[in-house]
Amino acid sequence: MTSIQKKIVNYLLDNNTKEELVNMDYRDMYDICKLYGVVYVSQIWDLTDILFNEYRIRMEQVQQEIYNIE
């Protein structure tokens, strides 16, 4: 995990409950990531993978919207 990814993950975990993260949509995730200079879809997808692999938080709605974009 890069330092930027770590900052975003920490921000997400510190400012949202697990339920809020699970129900977050792509636009909300994008707006948060944009604050840290992360704007590419693949970078946001990587963050959803990190949240799932390390914290078991599946951001299914964000991933579904990314899948529909691509």
Predicted model as a PDB file, atoms N, CA, C, CB and O in Angstrom, pLDDT in the B-factor column:
MODEL        1                                                                  
ATOM      1  N   MET A   1       0.859  -1.171   0.000  1.00 87.00           N  
ATOM      2  CA  MET A   1       0.000   0.000   0.000  1.00 87.00           C  
ATOM      3  C   MET A   1       0.908   1.238   0.000  1.00 87.00           C  
ATOM      4  CB  MET A   1      -0.979  -0.004   1.240  1.00 87.00           C  
ATOM      5  O   MET A   1       1.847   1.344   0.790  1.00 87.00           O  
ATOM      6  N   THR A   2       0.602   2.154  -0.898  1.00 94.00           N  
ATOM      7  CA  THR A   2       1.386   3.391  -0.961  1.00 94.00           C  
ATOM      8  C   THR A   2       0.981   4.332   0.177  1.00 94.00           C  
ATOM      9  CB  THR A   2       1.196   4.090  -2.334  1.00 94.00           C  
ATOM     10  O   THR A   2      -0.029   4.114   0.847  1.00 94.00           O  
ATOM     11  N   SER A   3       1.772   5.364   0.380  1.00 96.00           N  
ATOM     12  CA  SER A   3       1.461   6.307   1.459  1.00 96.00           C  
ATOM     13  C   SER A   3       0.151   7.059   1.187  1.00 96.00           C  
ATOM     14  CB  SER A   3       2.614   7.309   1.635  1.00 96.00           C  
ATOM     15  O   SER A   3      -0.606   7.347   2.113  1.00 96.00           O  
ATOM     16  N   ILE A   4      -0.107   7.371  -0.077  1.00 96.00           N  
ATOM     17  CA  ILE A   4      -1.365   8.058  -0.415  1.00 96.00           C  
ATOM     18  C   ILE A   4      -2.544   7.130  -0.163  1.00 96.00           C  
ATOM     19  CB  ILE A   4      -1.361   8.531  -1.896  1.00 96.00           C  
ATOM     20  O   ILE A   4      -3.557   7.547   0.400  1.00 96.00           O  
ATOM     21  N   GLN A   5      -2.416   5.873  -0.576  1.00 97.00           N  
ATOM     22  CA  GLN A   5      -3.490   4.912  -0.331  1.00 97.00           C  
ATOM     23  C   GLN A   5      -3.739   4.771   1.165  1.00 97.00           C  
ATOM     24  CB  GLN A   5      -3.148   3.540  -0.949  1.00 97.00           C  
ATOM     25  O   GLN A   5      -4.885   4.714   1.609  1.00 97.00           O  
ATOM     26  N   LYS A   6      -2.666   4.717   1.930  1.00 97.00           N  
ATOM     27  CA  LYS A   6      -2.793   4.595   3.388  1.00 97.00           C  
ATOM     28  C   LYS A   6      -3.521   5.805   3.977  1.00 97.00           C  
ATOM     29  CB  LYS A   6      -1.401   4.447   4.039  1.00 97.00           C  
ATOM     30  O   LYS A   6      -4.368   5.653   4.858  1.00 97.00           O  
ATOM     31  N   LYS A   7      -3.193   7.002   3.493  1.00 97.00           N  
ATOM     32  CA  LYS A   7      -3.872   8.210   3.976  1.00 97.00           C  
ATOM     33  C   LYS A   7      -5.363   8.169   3.659  1.00 97.00           C  
ATOM     34  CB  LYS A   7      -3.240   9.465   3.357  1.00 97.00           C  
ATOM     35  O   LYS A   7      -6.188   8.520   4.503  1.00 97.00           O  
ATOM     36  N   ILE A   8      -5.710   7.743   2.450  1.00 98.00           N  
ATOM     37  CA  ILE A   8      -7.124   7.678   2.055  1.00 98.00           C  
ATOM     38  C   ILE A   8      -7.851   6.632   2.881  1.00 98.00           C  
ATOM     39  CB  ILE A   8      -7.262   7.359   0.549  1.00 98.00           C  
ATOM     40  O   ILE A   8      -8.946   6.885   3.383  1.00 98.00           O  
ATOM     41  N   VAL A   9      -7.253   5.465   3.024  1.00 98.00           N  
ATOM     42  CA  VAL A   9      -7.881   4.390   3.813  1.00 98.00           C  
ATOM     43  C   VAL A   9      -8.084   4.850   5.252  1.00 98.00           C  
ATOM     44  CB  VAL A   9      -7.014   3.097   3.779  1.00 98.00           C  
ATOM     45  O   VAL A   9      -9.154   4.644   5.823  1.00 98.00           O  
ATOM     46  N   ASN A  10      -7.070   5.468   5.839  1.00 97.00           N  
ATOM     47  CA  ASN A  10      -7.206   5.968   7.218  1.00 97.00           C  
ATOM     48  C   ASN A  10      -8.303   7.015   7.313  1.00 97.00           C  
ATOM     49  CB  ASN A  10      -5.876   6.559   7.712  1.00 97.00           C  
ATOM     50  O   ASN A  10      -9.080   7.016   8.268  1.00 97.00           O  
ATOM     51  N   TYR A  11      -8.374   7.911   6.325  1.00 97.00           N  
ATOM     52  CA  TYR A  11      -9.433   8.922   6.320  1.00 97.00           C  
ATOM     53  C   TYR A  11     -10.808   8.248   6.257  1.00 97.00           C  
ATOM     54  CB  TYR A  11      -9.252   9.897   5.125  1.00 97.00           C  
ATOM     55  O   TYR A  11     -11.714   8.597   7.014  1.00 97.00           O  
ATOM     56  N   LEU A  12     -10.950   7.296   5.363  1.00 98.00           N  
ATOM     57  CA  LEU A  12     -12.235   6.600   5.217  1.00 98.00           C  
ATOM     58  C   LEU A  12     -12.628   5.885   6.506  1.00 98.00           C  
ATOM     59  CB  LEU A  12     -12.170   5.593   4.061  1.00 98.00           C  
ATOM     60  O   LEU A  12     -13.779   5.959   6.935  1.00 98.00           O  
ATOM     61  N   LEU A  13     -11.682   5.200   7.114  1.00 97.00           N  
ATOM     62  CA  LEU A  13     -11.972   4.458   8.346  1.00 97.00           C  
ATOM     63  C   LEU A  13     -12.237   5.377   9.532  1.00 97.00           C  
ATOM     64  CB  LEU A  13     -10.822   3.529   8.675  1.00 97.00           C  
ATOM     65  O   LEU A  13     -13.066   5.063  10.386  1.00 97.00           O  
ATOM     66  N   ASP A  14     -11.546   6.501   9.591  1.00 97.00           N  
ATOM     67  CA  ASP A  14     -11.716   7.428  10.712  1.00 97.00           C  
ATOM     68  C   ASP A  14     -13.015   8.229  10.633  1.00 97.00           C  
ATOM     69  CB  ASP A  14     -10.544   8.377  10.768  1.00 97.00           C  
ATOM     70  O   ASP A  14     -13.558   8.632  11.662  1.00 97.00           O  
ATOM     71  N   ASN A  15     -13.512   8.461   9.425  1.00 97.00           N  
ATOM     72  CA  ASN A  15     -14.654   9.359   9.251  1.00 97.00           C  
ATOM     73  C   ASN A  15     -15.945   8.669   8.833  1.00 97.00           C  
ATOM     74  CB  ASN A  15     -14.316  10.391   8.243  1.00 97.00           C  
ATOM     75  O   ASN A  15     -16.952   9.337   8.601  1.00 97.00           O  
ATOM     76  N   ASN A  16     -15.932   7.353   8.734  1.00 96.00           N  
ATOM     77  CA  ASN A  16     -17.130   6.627   8.314  1.00 96.00           C  
ATOM     78  C   ASN A  16     -17.252   5.339   9.107  1.00 96.00           C  
ATOM     79  CB  ASN A  16     -17.096   6.327   6.800  1.00 96.00           C  
ATOM     80  O   ASN A  16     -16.255   4.742   9.512  1.00 96.00           O  
ATOM     81  N   THR A  17     -18.489   4.924   9.321  1.00 95.00           N  
ATOM     82  CA  THR A  17     -18.704   3.613   9.918  1.00 95.00           C  
ATOM     83  C   THR A  17     -18.559   2.565   8.827  1.00 95.00           C  
ATOM     84  CB  THR A  17     -20.102   3.520  10.606  1.00 95.00           C  
ATOM     85  O   THR A  17     -18.545   2.889   7.640  1.00 95.00           O  
ATOM     86  N   LYS A  18     -18.453   1.320   9.234  1.00 95.00           N  
ATOM     87  CA  LYS A  18     -18.357   0.230   8.260  1.00 95.00           C  
ATOM     88  C   LYS A  18     -19.585   0.227   7.349  1.00 95.00           C  
ATOM     89  CB  LYS A  18     -18.216  -1.135   8.978  1.00 95.00           C  
ATOM     90  O   LYS A  18     -19.472   0.027   6.139  1.00 95.00           O  
ATOM     91  N   GLU A  19     -20.750   0.450   7.941  1.00 96.00           N  
ATOM     92  CA  GLU A  19     -21.991   0.465   7.165  1.00 96.00           C  
ATOM     93  C   GLU A  19     -21.992   1.608   6.144  1.00 96.00           C  
ATOM     94  CB  GLU A  19     -23.204   0.595   8.104  1.00 96.00           C  
ATOM     95  O   GLU A  19     -22.437   1.425   5.011  1.00 96.00           O  
ATOM     96  N   GLU A  20     -21.500   2.771   6.535  1.00 96.00           N  
ATOM     97  CA  GLU A  20     -21.421   3.902   5.598  1.00 96.00           C  
ATOM     98  C   GLU A  20     -20.482   3.595   4.442  1.00 96.00           C  
ATOM     99  CB  GLU A  20     -20.955   5.169   6.325  1.00 96.00           C  
ATOM    100  O   GLU A  20     -20.760   3.955   3.298  1.00 96.00           O  
ATOM    101  N   LEU A  21     -19.372   2.930   4.737  1.00 96.00           N  
ATOM    102  CA  LEU A  21     -18.436   2.571   3.677  1.00 96.00           C  
ATOM    103  C   LEU A  21     -19.038   1.554   2.718  1.00 96.00           C  
ATOM    104  CB  LEU A  21     -17.153   2.022   4.275  1.00 96.00           C  
ATOM    105  O   LEU A  21     -18.874   1.664   1.503  1.00 96.00           O  
ATOM    106  N   VAL A  22     -19.725   0.578   3.258  1.00 96.00           N  
ATOM    107  CA  VAL A  22     -20.365  -0.441   2.422  1.00 96.00           C  
ATOM    108  C   VAL A  22     -21.398   0.193   1.495  1.00 96.00           C  
ATOM    109  CB  VAL A  22     -21.030  -1.521   3.300  1.00 96.00           C  
ATOM    110  O   VAL A  22     -21.556  -0.240   0.354  1.00 96.00           O  
ATOM    111  N   ASN A  23     -22.094   1.204   1.972  1.00 96.00           N  
ATOM    112  CA  ASN A  23     -23.157   1.841   1.187  1.00 96.00           C  
ATOM    113  C   ASN A  23     -22.686   3.056   0.394  1.00 96.00           C  
ATOM    114  CB  ASN A  23     -24.276   2.253   2.096  1.00 96.00           C  
ATOM    115  O   ASN A  23     -23.494   3.701  -0.273  1.00 96.00           O  
ATOM    116  N   MET A  24     -21.402   3.378   0.452  1.00 96.00           N  
ATOM    117  CA  MET A  24     -20.884   4.543  -0.255  1.00 96.00           C  
ATOM    118  C   MET A  24     -20.998   4.334  -1.768  1.00 96.00           C  
ATOM    119  CB  MET A  24     -19.415   4.814   0.147  1.00 96.00           C  
ATOM    120  O   MET A  24     -20.790   3.229  -2.271  1.00 96.00           O  
ATOM    121  N   ASP A  25     -21.328   5.401  -2.476  1.00 95.00           N  
ATOM    122  CA  ASP A  25     -21.382   5.285  -3.934  1.00 95.00           C  
ATOM    123  C   ASP A  25     -20.093   5.821  -4.547  1.00 95.00           C  
ATOM    124  CB  ASP A  25     -22.607   6.043  -4.501  1.00 95.00           C  
ATOM    125  O   ASP A  25     -19.257   6.405  -3.858  1.00 95.00           O  
ATOM    126  N   TYR A  26     -19.949   5.613  -5.844  1.00 96.00           N  
ATOM    127  CA  TYR A  26     -18.716   5.960  -6.540  1.00 96.00           C  
ATOM    128  C   TYR A  26     -18.410   7.456  -6.428  1.00 96.00           C  
ATOM    129  CB  TYR A  26     -18.811   5.554  -8.008  1.00 96.00           C  
ATOM    130  O   TYR A  26     -17.261   7.839  -6.209  1.00 96.00           O  
ATOM    131  N   ARG A  27     -19.413   8.281  -6.574  1.00 96.00           N  
ATOM    132  CA  ARG A  27     -19.188   9.734  -6.556  1.00 96.00           C  
ATOM    133  C   ARG A  27     -18.612  10.191  -5.220  1.00 96.00           C  
ATOM    134  CB  ARG A  27     -20.498  10.482  -6.841  1.00 96.00           C  
ATOM    135  O   ARG A  27     -17.696  11.012  -5.184  1.00 96.00           O  
ATOM    136  N   ASP A  28     -19.148   9.659  -4.123  1.00 96.00           N  
ATOM    137  CA  ASP A  28     -18.625  10.005  -2.796  1.00 96.00           C  
ATOM    138  C   ASP A  28     -17.172   9.550  -2.654  1.00 96.00           C  
ATOM    139  CB  ASP A  28     -19.493   9.369  -1.688  1.00 96.00           C  
ATOM    140  O   ASP A  28     -16.325  10.285  -2.145  1.00 96.00           O  
ATOM    141  N   MET A  29     -16.905   8.342  -3.105  1.00 97.00           N  
ATOM    142  CA  MET A  29     -15.535   7.807  -3.039  1.00 97.00           C  
ATOM    143  C   MET A  29     -14.600   8.646  -3.904  1.00 97.00           C  
ATOM    144  CB  MET A  29     -15.500   6.324  -3.495  1.00 97.00           C  
ATOM    145  O   MET A  29     -13.488   8.969  -3.487  1.00 97.00           O  
ATOM    146  N   TYR A  30     -15.046   8.994  -5.093  1.00 97.00           N  
ATOM    147  CA  TYR A  30     -14.237   9.803  -6.003  1.00 97.00           C  
ATOM    148  C   TYR A  30     -13.920  11.159  -5.384  1.00 97.00           C  
ATOM    149  CB  TYR A  30     -14.961   9.989  -7.344  1.00 97.00           C  
ATOM    150  O   TYR A  30     -12.781  11.622  -5.447  1.00 97.00           O  
ATOM    151  N   ASP A  31     -14.926  11.797  -4.784  1.00 97.00           N  
ATOM    152  CA  ASP A  31     -14.716  13.119  -4.174  1.00 97.00           C  
ATOM    153  C   ASP A  31     -13.675  13.073  -3.061  1.00 97.00           C  
ATOM    154  CB  ASP A  31     -16.032  13.662  -3.622  1.00 97.00           C  
ATOM    155  O   ASP A  31     -12.860  13.986  -2.929  1.00 97.00           O  
ATOM    156  N   ILE A  32     -13.704  12.014  -2.263  1.00 97.00           N  
ATOM    157  CA  ILE A  32     -12.717  11.866  -1.185  1.00 97.00           C  
ATOM    158  C   ILE A  32     -11.329  11.624  -1.776  1.00 97.00           C  
ATOM    159  CB  ILE A  32     -13.110  10.701  -0.234  1.00 97.00           C  
ATOM    160  O   ILE A  32     -10.353  12.250  -1.364  1.00 97.00           O  
ATOM    161  N   CYS A  33     -11.253  10.724  -2.730  1.00 97.00           N  
ATOM    162  CA  CYS A  33      -9.961  10.387  -3.342  1.00 97.00           C  
ATOM    163  C   CYS A  33      -9.358  11.585  -4.070  1.00 97.00           C  
ATOM    164  CB  CYS A  33     -10.124   9.215  -4.316  1.00 97.00           C  
ATOM    165  O   CYS A  33      -8.141  11.768  -4.083  1.00 97.00           O  
ATOM    166  N   LYS A  34     -10.211  12.388  -4.668  1.00 97.00           N  
ATOM    167  CA  LYS A  34      -9.760  13.561  -5.418  1.00 97.00           C  
ATOM    168  C   LYS A  34      -9.017  14.544  -4.511  1.00 97.00           C  
ATOM    169  CB  LYS A  34     -10.957  14.260  -6.084  1.00 97.00           C  
ATOM    170  O   LYS A  34      -8.101  15.233  -4.961  1.00 97.00           O  
ATOM    171  N   LEU A  35      -9.404  14.609  -3.250  1.00 96.00           N  
ATOM    172  CA  LEU A  35      -8.719  15.478  -2.291  1.00 96.00           C  
ATOM    173  C   LEU A  35      -7.251  15.100  -2.144  1.00 96.00           C  
ATOM    174  CB  LEU A  35      -9.409  15.413  -0.932  1.00 96.00           C  
ATOM    175  O   LEU A  35      -6.420  15.941  -1.804  1.00 96.00           O  
ATOM    176  N   TYR A  36      -6.937  13.839  -2.399  1.00 97.00           N  
ATOM    177  CA  TYR A  36      -5.572  13.339  -2.269  1.00 97.00           C  
ATOM    178  C   TYR A  36      -4.887  13.164  -3.623  1.00 97.00           C  
ATOM    179  CB  TYR A  36      -5.575  12.020  -1.523  1.00 97.00           C  
ATOM    180  O   TYR A  36      -3.792  12.606  -3.699  1.00 97.00           O  
ATOM    181  N   GLY A  37      -5.527  13.637  -4.687  1.00 96.00           N  
ATOM    182  CA  GLY A  37      -4.937  13.555  -6.014  1.00 96.00           C  
ATOM    183  C   GLY A  37      -5.136  12.228  -6.715  1.00 96.00           C  
ATOM    184  O   GLY A  37      -4.514  11.970  -7.745  1.00 96.00           O  
ATOM    185  N   VAL A  38      -5.997  11.384  -6.169  1.00 95.00           N  
ATOM    186  CA  VAL A  38      -6.286  10.091  -6.775  1.00 95.00           C  
ATOM    187  C   VAL A  38      -7.567  10.249  -7.588  1.00 95.00           C  
ATOM    188  CB  VAL A  38      -6.426   8.955  -5.688  1.00 95.00           C  
ATOM    189  O   VAL A  38      -8.654  10.410  -7.034  1.00 95.00           O  
ATOM    190  N   VAL A  39      -7.417  10.201  -8.918  1.00 92.00           N  
ATOM    191  CA  VAL A  39      -8.588  10.462  -9.761  1.00 92.00           C  
ATOM    192  C   VAL A  39      -8.857   9.379 -10.802  1.00 92.00           C  
ATOM    193  CB  VAL A  39      -8.417  11.774 -10.456  1.00 92.00           C  
ATOM    194  O   VAL A  39      -9.886   9.415 -11.478  1.00 92.00           O  
ATOM    195  N   TYR A  40      -7.951   8.425 -10.938  1.00 95.00           N  
ATOM    196  CA  TYR A  40      -8.155   7.388 -11.945  1.00 95.00           C  
ATOM    197  C   TYR A  40      -9.013   6.255 -11.396  1.00 95.00           C  
ATOM    198  CB  TYR A  40      -6.809   6.843 -12.429  1.00 95.00           C  
ATOM    199  O   TYR A  40      -8.899   5.875 -10.231  1.00 95.00           O  
ATOM    200  N   VAL A  41      -9.861   5.733 -12.246  1.00 94.00           N  
ATOM    201  CA  VAL A  41     -10.778   4.667 -11.845  1.00 94.00           C  
ATOM    202  C   VAL A  41     -10.010   3.473 -11.285  1.00 94.00           C  
ATOM    203  CB  VAL A  41     -11.645   4.228 -13.035  1.00 94.00           C  
ATOM    204  O   VAL A  41     -10.416   2.887 -10.281  1.00 94.00           O  
ATOM    205  N   SER A  42      -8.911   3.114 -11.926  1.00 94.00           N  
ATOM    206  CA  SER A  42      -8.136   1.956 -11.465  1.00 94.00           C  
ATOM    207  C   SER A  42      -7.568   2.171 -10.065  1.00 94.00           C  
ATOM    208  CB  SER A  42      -7.002   1.661 -12.440  1.00 94.00           C  
ATOM    209  O   SER A  42      -7.455   1.226  -9.284  1.00 94.00           O  
ATOM    210  N   GLN A  43      -7.209   3.421  -9.749  1.00 96.00           N  
ATOM    211  CA  GLN A  43      -6.697   3.726  -8.408  1.00 96.00           C  
ATOM    212  C   GLN A  43      -7.797   3.585  -7.359  1.00 96.00           C  
ATOM    213  CB  GLN A  43      -6.108   5.149  -8.367  1.00 96.00           C  
ATOM    214  O   GLN A  43      -7.551   3.113  -6.249  1.00 96.00           O  
ATOM    215  N   ILE A  44      -8.994   3.994  -7.715  1.00 96.00           N  
ATOM    216  CA  ILE A  44     -10.120   3.870  -6.787  1.00 96.00           C  
ATOM    217  C   ILE A  44     -10.479   2.403  -6.596  1.00 96.00           C  
ATOM    218  CB  ILE A  44     -11.345   4.662  -7.300  1.00 96.00           C  
ATOM    219  O   ILE A  44     -10.799   1.973  -5.487  1.00 96.00           O  
ATOM    220  N   TRP A  45     -10.425   1.636  -7.684  1.00 96.00           N  
ATOM    221  CA  TRP A  45     -10.679   0.194  -7.575  1.00 96.00           C  
ATOM    222  C   TRP A  45      -9.658  -0.448  -6.626  1.00 96.00           C  
ATOM    223  CB  TRP A  45     -10.619  -0.482  -8.979  1.00 96.00           C  
ATOM    224  O   TRP A  45     -10.017  -1.284  -5.797  1.00 96.00           O  
ATOM    225  N   ASP A  46      -8.406  -0.060  -6.752  1.00 97.00           N  
ATOM    226  CA  ASP A  46      -7.361  -0.594  -5.874  1.00 97.00           C  
ATOM    227  C   ASP A  46      -7.670  -0.302  -4.414  1.00 97.00           C  
ATOM    228  CB  ASP A  46      -5.997  -0.009  -6.246  1.00 97.00           C  
ATOM    229  O   ASP A  46      -7.426  -1.142  -3.549  1.00 97.00           O  
ATOM    230  N   LEU A  47      -8.197   0.865  -4.137  1.00 97.00           N  
ATOM    231  CA  LEU A  47      -8.562   1.209  -2.758  1.00 97.00           C  
ATOM    232  C   LEU A  47      -9.688   0.325  -2.236  1.00 97.00           C  
ATOM    233  CB  LEU A  47      -8.975   2.675  -2.670  1.00 97.00           C  
ATOM    234  O   LEU A  47      -9.677  -0.072  -1.070  1.00 97.00           O  
ATOM    235  N   THR A  48     -10.659   0.016  -3.092  1.00 97.00           N  
ATOM    236  CA  THR A  48     -11.741  -0.881  -2.651  1.00 97.00           C  
ATOM    237  C   THR A  48     -11.179  -2.268  -2.370  1.00 97.00           C  
ATOM    238  CB  THR A  48     -12.868  -0.963  -3.720  1.00 97.00           C  
ATOM    239  O   THR A  48     -11.639  -2.943  -1.449  1.00 97.00           O  
ATOM    240  N   ASP A  49     -10.196  -2.704  -3.147  1.00 97.00           N  
ATOM    241  CA  ASP A  49      -9.542  -3.997  -2.894  1.00 97.00           C  
ATOM    242  C   ASP A  49      -8.800  -3.985  -1.562  1.00 97.00           C  
ATOM    243  CB  ASP A  49      -8.568  -4.339  -4.033  1.00 97.00           C  
ATOM    244  O   ASP A  49      -8.868  -4.951  -0.803  1.00 97.00           O  
ATOM    245  N   ILE A  50      -8.100  -2.907  -1.283  1.00 97.00           N  
ATOM    246  CA  ILE A  50      -7.371  -2.790  -0.013  1.00 97.00           C  
ATOM    247  C   ILE A  50      -8.344  -2.853   1.161  1.00 97.00           C  
ATOM    248  CB  ILE A  50      -6.558  -1.471   0.033  1.00 97.00           C  
ATOM    249  O   ILE A  50      -8.102  -3.561   2.139  1.00 97.00           O  
ATOM    250  N   LEU A  51      -9.437  -2.115   1.061  1.00 97.00           N  
ATOM    251  CA  LEU A  51     -10.421  -2.122   2.151  1.00 97.00           C  
ATOM    252  C   LEU A  51     -11.007  -3.512   2.362  1.00 97.00           C  
ATOM    253  CB  LEU A  51     -11.546  -1.122   1.862  1.00 97.00           C  
ATOM    254  O   LEU A  51     -11.280  -3.907   3.496  1.00 97.00           O  
ATOM    255  N   PHE A  52     -11.199  -4.245   1.286  1.00 97.00           N  
ATOM    256  CA  PHE A  52     -11.733  -5.594   1.445  1.00 97.00           C  
ATOM    257  C   PHE A  52     -10.671  -6.553   1.985  1.00 97.00           C  
ATOM    258  CB  PHE A  52     -12.275  -6.108   0.111  1.00 97.00           C  
ATOM    259  O   PHE A  52     -10.926  -7.291   2.937  1.00 97.00           O  
ATOM    260  N   ASN A  53      -9.499  -6.543   1.387  1.00 97.00           N  
ATOM    261  CA  ASN A  53      -8.452  -7.501   1.766  1.00 97.00           C  
ATOM    262  C   ASN A  53      -7.941  -7.297   3.189  1.00 97.00           C  
ATOM    263  CB  ASN A  53      -7.295  -7.401   0.802  1.00 97.00           C  
ATOM    264  O   ASN A  53      -7.629  -8.266   3.882  1.00 97.00           O  
ATOM    265  N   GLU A  54      -7.854  -6.062   3.620  1.00 96.00           N  
ATOM    266  CA  GLU A  54      -7.282  -5.797   4.943  1.00 96.00           C  
ATOM    267  C   GLU A  54      -8.322  -5.597   6.046  1.00 96.00           C  
ATOM    268  CB  GLU A  54      -6.410  -4.585   4.871  1.00 96.00           C  
ATOM    269  O   GLU A  54      -8.049  -5.860   7.217  1.00 96.00           O  
ATOM    270  N   TYR A  55      -9.525  -5.126   5.664  1.00 96.00           N  
ATOM    271  CA  TYR A  55     -10.531  -4.802   6.692  1.00 96.00           C  
ATOM    272  C   TYR A  55     -11.860  -5.508   6.478  1.00 96.00           C  
ATOM    273  CB  TYR A  55     -10.766  -3.313   6.727  1.00 96.00           C  
ATOM    274  O   TYR A  55     -12.794  -5.337   7.260  1.00 96.00           O  
ATOM    275  N   ARG A  56     -11.943  -6.308   5.410  1.00 97.00           N  
ATOM    276  CA  ARG A  56     -13.167  -7.042   5.066  1.00 97.00           C  
ATOM    277  C   ARG A  56     -14.375  -6.120   4.873  1.00 97.00           C  
ATOM    278  CB  ARG A  56     -13.477  -8.063   6.148  1.00 97.00           C  
ATOM    279  O   ARG A  56     -15.500  -6.461   5.237  1.00 97.00           O  
ATOM    280  N   ILE A  57     -14.115  -4.960   4.299  1.00 97.00           N  
ATOM    281  CA  ILE A  57     -15.181  -4.021   3.970  1.00 97.00           C  
ATOM    282  C   ILE A  57     -15.352  -4.063   2.455  1.00 97.00           C  
ATOM    283  CB  ILE A  57     -14.856  -2.555   4.482  1.00 97.00           C  
ATOM    284  O   ILE A  57     -14.496  -3.582   1.713  1.00 97.00           O  
ATOM    285  N   ARG A  58     -16.452  -4.636   2.005  1.00 96.00           N  
ATOM    286  CA  ARG A  58     -16.700  -4.771   0.568  1.00 96.00           C  
ATOM    287  C   ARG A  58     -17.510  -3.569   0.085  1.00 96.00           C  
ATOM    288  CB  ARG A  58     -17.448  -6.106   0.251  1.00 96.00           C  
ATOM    289  O   ARG A  58     -18.664  -3.379   0.469  1.00 96.00           O  
ATOM    290  N   MET A  59     -16.884  -2.774  -0.754  1.00 96.00           N  
ATOM    291  CA  MET A  59     -17.539  -1.586  -1.306  1.00 96.00           C  
ATOM    292  C   MET A  59     -18.166  -1.964  -2.653  1.00 96.00           C  
ATOM    293  CB  MET A  59     -16.518  -0.393  -1.468  1.00 96.00           C  
ATOM    294  O   MET A  59     -17.752  -1.500  -3.716  1.00 96.00           O  
ATOM    295  N   GLU A  60     -19.161  -2.809  -2.559  1.00 94.00           N  
ATOM    296  CA  GLU A  60     -19.780  -3.397  -3.745  1.00 94.00           C  
ATOM    297  C   GLU A  60     -20.412  -2.364  -4.664  1.00 94.00           C  
ATOM    298  CB  GLU A  60     -20.819  -4.394  -3.333  1.00 94.00           C  
ATOM    299  O   GLU A  60     -20.323  -2.483  -5.886  1.00 94.00           O  
ATOM    300  N   GLN A  61     -21.040  -1.366  -4.098  1.00 94.00           N  
ATOM    301  CA  GLN A  61     -21.692  -0.343  -4.916  1.00 94.00           C  
ATOM    302  C   GLN A  61     -20.660   0.439  -5.726  1.00 94.00           C  
ATOM    303  CB  GLN A  61     -22.511   0.615  -4.031  1.00 94.00           C  
ATOM    304  O   GLN A  61     -20.874   0.708  -6.908  1.00 94.00           O  
ATOM    305  N   VAL A  62     -19.550   0.802  -5.102  1.00 95.00           N  
ATOM    306  CA  VAL A  62     -18.488   1.526  -5.805  1.00 95.00           C  
ATOM    307  C   VAL A  62     -17.929   0.647  -6.921  1.00 95.00           C  
ATOM    308  CB  VAL A  62     -17.358   1.951  -4.823  1.00 95.00           C  
ATOM    309  O   VAL A  62     -17.749   1.112  -8.047  1.00 95.00           O  
ATOM    310  N   GLN A  63     -17.655  -0.615  -6.614  1.00 94.00           N  
ATOM    311  CA  GLN A  63     -17.108  -1.517  -7.623  1.00 94.00           C  
ATOM    312  C   GLN A  63     -18.085  -1.741  -8.773  1.00 94.00           C  
ATOM    313  CB  GLN A  63     -16.741  -2.851  -6.990  1.00 94.00           C  
ATOM    314  O   GLN A  63     -17.670  -1.820  -9.930  1.00 94.00           O  
ATOM    315  N   GLN A  64     -19.364  -1.843  -8.470  1.00 94.00           N  
ATOM    316  CA  GLN A  64     -20.360  -2.035  -9.523  1.00 94.00           C  
ATOM    317  C   GLN A  64     -20.421  -0.820 -10.444  1.00 94.00           C  
ATOM    318  CB  GLN A  64     -21.743  -2.304  -8.911  1.00 94.00           C  
ATOM    319  O   GLN A  64     -20.520  -0.968 -11.662  1.00 94.00           O  
ATOM    320  N   GLU A  65     -20.362   0.366  -9.874  1.00 93.00           N  
ATOM    321  CA  GLU A  65     -20.378   1.569 -10.684  1.00 93.00           C  
ATOM    322  C   GLU A  65     -19.118   1.679 -11.548  1.00 93.00           C  
ATOM    323  CB  GLU A  65     -20.516   2.796  -9.793  1.00 93.00           C  
ATOM    324  O   GLU A  65     -19.186   2.111 -12.699  1.00 93.00           O  
ATOM    325  N   ILE A  66     -17.974   1.290 -10.992  1.00 92.00           N  
ATOM    326  CA  ILE A  66     -16.734   1.280 -11.778  1.00 92.00           C  
ATOM    327  C   ILE A  66     -16.847   0.276 -12.913  1.00 92.00           C  
ATOM    328  CB  ILE A  66     -15.516   0.944 -10.884  1.00 92.00           C  
ATOM    329  O   ILE A  66     -16.460   0.564 -14.046  1.00 92.00           O  
ATOM    330  N   TYR A  67     -17.367  -0.881 -12.613  1.00 89.00           N  
ATOM    331  CA  TYR A  67     -17.556  -1.906 -13.636  1.00 89.00           C  
ATOM    332  C   TYR A  67     -18.433  -1.395 -14.757  1.00 89.00           C  
ATOM    333  CB  TYR A  67     -18.164  -3.164 -13.031  1.00 89.00           C  
ATOM    334  O   TYR A  67     -18.158  -1.664 -15.927  1.00 89.00           O  
ATOM    335  N   ASN A  68     -19.487  -0.660 -14.424  1.00 89.00           N  
ATOM    336  CA  ASN A  68     -20.393  -0.103 -15.434  1.00 89.00           C  
ATOM    337  C   ASN A  68     -19.723   0.998 -16.252  1.00 89.00           C  
ATOM    338  CB  ASN A  68     -21.652   0.445 -14.768  1.00 89.00           C  
ATOM    339  O   ASN A  68     -20.043   1.178 -17.427  1.00 89.00           O  
ATOM    340  N   ILE A  69     -18.794   1.736 -15.637  1.00 79.00           N  
ATOM    341  CA  ILE A  69     -18.068   2.797 -16.349  1.00 79.00           C  
ATOM    342  C   ILE A  69     -17.188   2.172 -17.423  1.00 79.00           C  
ATOM    343  CB  ILE A  69     -17.208   3.649 -15.364  1.00 79.00           C  
ATOM    344  O   ILE A  69     -17.152   2.637 -18.562  1.00 79.00           O  
ATOM    345  N   GLU A  70     -16.488   1.125 -17.049  1.00 69.00           N  
ATOM    346  CA  GLU A  70     -15.538   0.509 -17.966  1.00 69.00           C  
ATOM    347  C   GLU A  70     -16.287  -0.379 -18.917  1.00 69.00           C  
ATOM    348  CB  GLU A  70     -14.460  -0.286 -17.212  1.00 69.00           C  
ATOM    349  O   GLU A  70     -15.679  -1.004 -19.786  1.00 69.00           O  
TER     350      GLU A  70                                                      
ENDMDL                                                                          
END                                                                             
